[in-house]
Amino acid sequence: MSYDLVVIGTGPGGYVAAIRAAQLGLKVAVVEKRATHGGTCLNVGCIPSKALLHVSALFEEASRAFPGLGIGITPPRIDLKQMMAHKQETIDANVNGVGFLLKKNKIEAFQGVASIPATGAVLVTAADGTTRTLETRAIVIATGSETAALPGVVIDEKTVVTSTGALSLAAVPKELVVIGAGVIGLEIGSIWKRLGAKVTVVEYLDRILPGMDGEVAKQFQRILEKQGFSFHLGSKVTGVELGKKGGATVTLEPAAGGAAQTLSADIVLVAIGRRPNTDGLGLDKAGVVTERGRIVIDDHFRTSVPGIYAIGDVVRGPMLAHKAEDEGVAVAEIIAGKHGHVNYDAIPGIVYTAPEVAAIGRTEEELKEAGIAYKVGKFAFSANGRARAMKHTDGFVKILADAASDRVLGCHIIGPHAGDLIAEVTVLMEFGGSSEDLARTCHAHPTLAEAVKEAALAVDKRAIHM
């Protein structure tokens, strides 16, 4: 069976690469080890977590915000079984949609575990042990990532869970300990906190959201603490012991050394990061070079072996579904003889909590480290009319612009719908726009987007409403 392209993995990067290649006239096959397409994102990650975040946010609004808005209801209750049914319906709609798109584009799909026995060949081993070899001109590895393990901690997906188990709990935990203060830990912690859990977050570093703008991280931590989160920063977990009657005891100590302490928990979530999912691919045998677990690629997604490419979480850069999608389009175009390209300076990142956090481009810390002179424009949502009407006034928009050219170098938002608001700055940065360009663009009133315009005005110290 011969193809122009075989894509290993049908997560956001893989299925998008396959569809774009098919659009360009290539004969394409995909190999997926799961029973359904969509990878971690659609099956046990981005999509199910957003479904539960949406439900829990509505529950929080009904519980706490409705009285202040003049809405009287009996105390709401959560039907966990129905909530999980909604989650599954959302998953099914998305993964079935991917399957439909593959068929629509005449892409052949094979279910099984893929390996690369030689250049130009993909071996597919089905669940029953049968094998078949797909001959191909090009191979794209898009196998995504999996939860990173914490040494000495055994995950059973019942009491000690990864994000997968944490999105399928049978009951709301009374006490949830989250190990890791990154995006995944804070999002999942938010779900169960809103539904009644006491949430304690343990983080090895001395701050939450590593890699994001420091000012945003500090304000976000204060907001989460007001919501009831507890934090143990600069702390390392040295052990998790299961209780005889359920639950667990988490032992931690200062990262710099010091006396140990313990935390009790019904559920312990391990969310310390993710690692590339490359086991079993036969990369060593094929001669594909890796570095710190990630596949080494050049600027055209080519690995060390001609004809083998890699994208998404298995290569350098942020582990984001939309980054993988853009790489999927680019690698397909390159294989088809066109000029695919990804602008890594214009890839947004979002934390889907309440309020949301969104960022694109450089942080202040990065600009200072690089010695780049910059200007800052900030505008608080407390001065935005729409945010006041919604009673969602926490947070601000911060725009960073080059001091000489005024070109926008970064934007950081904490506030309502930050994940949507970051899009206009993404477009601006994609086209090399300046804060002046954004400041002189008419924004509808009253909208949250006006806060973005006001931040752009503030770069030149001429914000109108603050």
C-alpha positions, 0 to 999 in steps of 0.5 A: 500500500503506497502513499505520498504521505503517512501521518502518525497520530490524528491529534490537532497537528496530525489530522490537520496535516493530513487534510491539508496534504489531501487538499493539495492533491497528495494520497494520504493515510493516517495511523491512530492508536486510539479507537477515536481520532483527535488525540489527547486534545479532543479525547482527554484534554482540551475539549473535555476540560473546557466542557467541564470548565463551562459547566462549573463556571455556570454553577459558580455564577448561579451560586454566587453572582446571580443574587447580586444581579437580581436573579433569585433561584433556589440554591443550585445543585450539581448533577455530576452524572449529567455534567459528565454526559455533557462532557462525553457528548462534546467529545463525541461530536468533535472526534466524530467530526474529525473522522468525517473530515478524514473520509471527506478528504479521501484519507485512509485511516488505519487503527493500530500502533505505528513504528518506522522500520525503515525510511519510506515505511510505516509498520502498523500493528493492530490490537489483535497483533496483525501487521501491515506495512504502508509504503510512503514518500514522506512520514509526519510524526505527530504523536503528541505528548503524555503526562510527565511522571513525578519520581516516586509517585505511583499514578492509579487514576483513582486517587492519584490521577493525571488530567485524564483521571481528574476529568472523570471523577465519580464525586466532587472531592472534599480535598484536592491537592494539585501538584504543579501550578501550570495551566493544566493544574490551575484549570482542573483545580478551578473546575473542582473548586467551583463545585465545592472542593478545597484546592491546595496547589504545590509548586516547585518554583516560587511562582505560578504559571511559569513562563508567563508575564510575572505581573500577570502571574502575581495578580492571578495568584491573588485572585485565585486566593480570593476564590479559595485556592491555597498555594505552597510555592517553592515546595517539592513533593517528596512522597504520596502515600495512599490511605487504607480507607481511601485518600492520600497523604502528600509529603512536601518540603521547601525546594531549598531545603527545610522541614517537611509537612503533610497535606491530606487529600481525597484526590491528588492531581499530578500536573507537573508538565508533559513529555513527548510521546515517542516510545515505540516509534523505533526512532533510534532504529530509524536514525531519527535524532532526539534531544531531551526527549524531543525530536530534532527538526530544522526550519522545515520540520525535517528530522535527521532522516530524509523523508521523515518530518515531525510536528506538534508536542514531539518537537520544540516550542510550546505544547499547544494544539493550535501551534501543532495545527499551524505546523500541520498546515505548514509541513503539508505545504512543504511536502507538496512543494509549497512554502509553508511557514509558522510565525512562532512570535505570534502564537497565543497561549490561554488559561481557561480559568475565571478570569481567563489569562491570555498571552502572546509574544514577549513578556517584560522579563524576556524583553529586559533579558534581551536588552530590548527597550520597550514601552508599556500600556495598561488598562484595567477592566474595572474602568471598562463599561461592559466589564462593570455591567457583567460584574467581571472587573478583575484584571487588566490588558498590558501591551508591550511595544518597541520603544523605537518602532512602536511595533507590538512585541507582546500582549498579556491579558487577565480578565473576562474573555481574555482568550477571545480578546487576544485574537485581535492582537495576534492578527496585529502582530502577524502583520507587524502592527504598532500600538498606534495602529491598534489605538486608532482602530475604532472599537465598538462600544460597549465591549470588552475589546475597548480595554485592548484599545485603551491599553494601546492608547496607554502605550503613548500615555493617552488612555481616555478612560483611565 
